[in-house]
Amino acid sequence: MRKGKESGKVPAANILASAPSERNLGAFQEFGCRTTHCNLEVLQDSTLVFLATKPHILPGVLQEIRPAVGSHHVIVSLAAGITLSALQQLLPARTKVLRLMPNLPCVVQAGAMVFARGDSAGDQEATLLKSLLSSCGLCEEVPESYINIHTGLSGSGVAYVYLFAEALAEGAVKMGMPGPLASRIAAQTLLGAAKMMLETGEHPAKLRGDVCTPGGTTIHALHQLEKGALRATVMSAVEAATNRAHEMGYK
């Protein structure tokens, strides 16, 4: 919502944010959005409603707003682990519900988001959500079963990339490059590699092969990564995070 406002998709005057304390509303107020401490006021004044609470808080919020939810509302939940089935049980019958899972880089308009629609949400609601969120990065509609995988791949995956970036920079520091410069170059290296994947549509194995020359520096370095089981370790990390997301889910 914040970046959507910056990109001009949503006028600030059209955004009404609710939170228990002023501390949670500061960012919205800085952008000129309207704020309140009353969740029901949001329902009375808005059609598209985002629920961005901790999972254990959401059932209480849904119980509070349930009497005000009507057929014109589109409810979008960002709460991790709470399934569409659970959301639909806690809201009036035939409520248009979607479940969204973003990741941290949404704050710099380079996020990766997936969403799934509930039984009563149609193409119109899905198109609206995807259009609004396009200002925050990549947004894809998926089966709900993919949402936990997205958490393991991209939600938690951001941390894997930071760890790899840190290791890249530390390798350069070991060889004599100043730390700040090494960190900037590591970040740009990751950015450039990601951009090539997205813009060329090539499989990463093809792009990796393009960097390698017979007997060159890259193939020697890749041999070390393979000996360290980097590929298998990363696959196991995605699996572990996906399984944990499933364990934490509300049925």
C-alpha positions in Angstrom: 0.0 0.0 0.0 2.8 2.4 0.9 4.7 1.9 -2.4 1.4 1.9 -4.3 0.8 5.3 -3.0 4.3 6.4 -4.1 3.7 5.1 -7.6 0.5 7.0 -7.9 -1.8 4.0 -8.1 -3.6 4.9 -4.8 -4.2 8.5 -3.7 -3.3 9.0 -0.1 -6.8 10.3 0.7 -8.2 6.9 -0.4 -6.2 5.0 2.2 -7.6 4.5 5.7 -5.3 2.6 8.1 -6.2 1.2 11.5 -3.9 0.2 14.3 -4.1 0.0 18.1 -1.5 2.7 18.7 -0.1 5.8 17.0 3.3 4.2 16.8 1.9 1.7 14.2 0.3 4.5 12.2 3.2 6.9 11.8 4.3 5.8 8.3 0.8 6.1 7.0 0.4 9.6 8.5 3.7 10.7 6.9 2.3 9.8 3.5 -0.9 11.8 4.2 -3.1 8.8 4.6 -6.1 8.9 7.0 -5.8 6.9 10.2 -8.0 5.5 12.9 -8.0 3.2 15.9 -11.3 1.7 14.9 -11.3 -1.3 12.6 -15.0 -1.0 12.0 -14.5 2.5 10.6 -12.2 0.9 7.9 -15.0 -1.5 6.9 -17.5 1.3 6.7 -15.3 3.5 4.6 -13.4 1.0 2.3 -14.2 -1.7 -0.2 -10.7 -3.4 -0.4 -9.5 -4.3 3.1 -6.0 -5.6 3.9 -5.6 -7.6 7.1 -1.9 -7.3 8.1 -1.8 -8.7 11.6 0.1 -11.4 13.5 -1.6 -14.8 12.9 -2.7 -15.2 16.6 -4.3 -11.7 16.5 -6.3 -12.2 13.3 -9.2 -14.4 14.6 -10.1 -11.7 17.1 -10.0 -9.0 14.4 -12.2 -11.1 12.1 -14.7 -11.6 15.0 -14.8 -7.9 15.5 -15.3 -6.9 11.9 -17.5 -9.8 10.8 -20.8 -7.9 11.4 -19.7 -5.1 9.1 -18.5 -7.3 6.2 -20.8 -7.1 3.2 -21.0 -8.5 -0.3 -19.2 -5.4 -1.6 -16.1 -6.0 0.4 -12.9 -7.7 -0.8 -10.8 -9.0 2.2 -7.1 -9.7 1.7 -5.3 -11.5 4.5 -1.5 -11.2 4.9 -1.5 -13.3 8.0 1.0 -16.2 7.7 -0.4 -19.7 8.1 -4.1 -18.9 8.2 -5.7 -20.8 5.4 -8.5 -19.6 3.0 -10.7 -22.2 4.6 -10.2 -20.8 8.1 -10.7 -17.2 6.8 -14.0 -18.2 5.1 -15.2 -19.9 8.3 -14.5 -16.8 10.3 -16.2 -14.4 7.9 -19.8 -14.3 6.5 -20.7 -16.8 3.8 -19.7 -15.9 0.3 -17.3 -13.2 1.4 -14.7 -12.4 -1.3 -11.4 -13.4 0.4 -7.9 -13.6 -1.0 -4.7 -14.7 0.8 -1.5 -12.8 0.0 2.1 -13.6 1.0 4.6 -10.8 0.3 8.3 -10.6 1.2 10.6 -7.9 2.6 11.8 -6.3 -0.6 8.3 -5.0 -1.3 9.4 -2.0 0.7 11.8 -1.1 -2.1 9.4 -2.1 -4.9 11.3 -5.2 -5.7 9.2 -7.8 -3.8 8.0 -11.2 -4.8 4.4 -11.9 -3.9 1.9 -14.7 -4.4 -1.8 -14.8 -3.7 -4.6 -17.3 -3.8 -8.3 -16.6 -4.1 -11.1 -18.0 -1.9 -14.3 -19.7 -3.2 -16.2 -16.4 -3.8 -13.4 -14.3 -5.2 -13.4 -14.0 -9.0 -11.3 -12.8 -11.8 -12.2 -9.2 -11.1 -10.9 -9.3 -7.5 -7.7 -11.1 -8.6 -7.1 -8.6 -11.4 -7.6 -5.7 -9.0 -5.2 -7.1 -6.4 -2.5 -8.0 -9.0 -2.8 -4.5 -10.6 -2.4 -2.7 -7.3 0.5 -4.9 -6.1 2.4 -4.6 -9.4 3.9 -1.4 -8.0 5.6 -3.5 -5.3 7.3 -6.0 -7.5 6.5 -9.4 -9.0 3.0 -10.6 -8.1 1.6 -14.0 -9.2 -1.6 -15.9 -8.6 -1.0 -19.4 -7.4 -2.8 -22.4 -5.9 -3.0 -22.0 -2.1 -0.7 -25.0 -1.7 2.2 -23.0 -3.1 2.0 -20.3 -0.5 4.0 -22.2 2.1 6.5 -23.0 -0.6 6.8 -19.3 -1.4 7.6 -18.7 2.2 10.4 -21.2 2.1 11.6 -19.9 -1.3 11.2 -16.2 -1.1 9.9 -15.0 2.3 12.7 -16.7 4.1 14.9 -16.9 0.9 15.7 -13.2 1.3 17.8 -14.2 4.4 19.6 -16.9 2.5 20.6 -14.3 -0.1 21.8 -11.9 2.5 23.9 -14.7 4.0 25.4 -15.4 0.6 26.0 -11.7 -0.1 27.8 -11.5 3.3 30.0 -14.5 2.4 30.8 -13.0 -1.1 31.9 -9.7 0.5 33.9 -11.4 3.2 35.7 -13.5 0.6 36.8 -10.3 -1.1 37.8 -8.7 2.2 40.0 -11.8 2.9 41.7 -11.1 -0.4 42.4 -7.5 0.4 39.3 -5.4 -0.7 37.8 -2.9 1.8 34.6 -4.1 3.4 32.2 -1.3 2.3 33.3 -1.6 -1.3 33.1 -5.4 -1.3 29.5 -5.2 0.1 28.4 -2.7 -2.6 29.9 -4.9 -5.4 28.3 -8.1 -3.9 24.9 -6.4 -3.8 25.2 -5.2 -7.4 26.4 -8.6 -8.5 23.3 -10.2 -7.0 21.1 -7.5 -8.5 22.6 -7.9 -12.0 22.3 -11.7 -11.9 18.7 -11.5 -10.9 17.8 -9.0 -13.5 19.4 -11.2 -16.2 17.3 -14.1 -15.1 14.1 -12.1 -15.2 14.8 -10.2 -18.5 16.3 -13.1 -20.5 14.0 -15.8 -19.2 16.9 -18.2 -19.4 17.3 -21.1 -17.0 19.9 -20.2 -14.3 22.0 -23.2 -15.4 22.3 -21.7 -18.9 23.3 -18.3 -17.5 25.8 -19.9 -15.2 27.3 -21.9 -18.1 27.7 -18.6 -20.1 30.0 -17.3 -17.3 32.3 -20.3 -17.4 35.2 -20.6 -19.7 37.4 -23.8 -19.9 40.0 -23.8 -17.2 38.9 -20.3 -16.1 38.4 -18.7 -12.7 34.6 -19.4 -12.5 34.7 -23.2 -13.0 37.4 -23.4 -10.4 35.3 -21.5 -7.9 32.2 -23.5 -8.8 34.1 -26.7 -8.0 34.6 -25.4 -4.5 30.9 -24.5 -4.1 30.0 -28.0 -5.3 32.4 -29.6 -2.8 30.7 -27.6 -0.1 27.3 -28.9 -1.2 25.9 -25.4 -1.7 23.2 -26.6 -4.0 21.9 -29.4 -1.7 22.2 -27.2 1.3 20.1 -24.4 -0.2 17.5 -27.0 -1.4 17.3 -28.3 2.2 16.9 -24.8 3.5 13.9 -24.2 1.3 12.4 -27.5 2.3 12.9 -26.8 6.0 11.3 -23.4 5.9 8.4 -24.7 3.8 7.8 -27.5 6.3 8.0 -25.1 9.2 5.5 -22.8 7.6 3.1 -25.7 7.1 3.5 -26.7 10.8 2.7 -23.2 11.9 -0.4 -23.0 9.8 -4.0 -22.6 11.0 -6.3 -25.2 9.5 
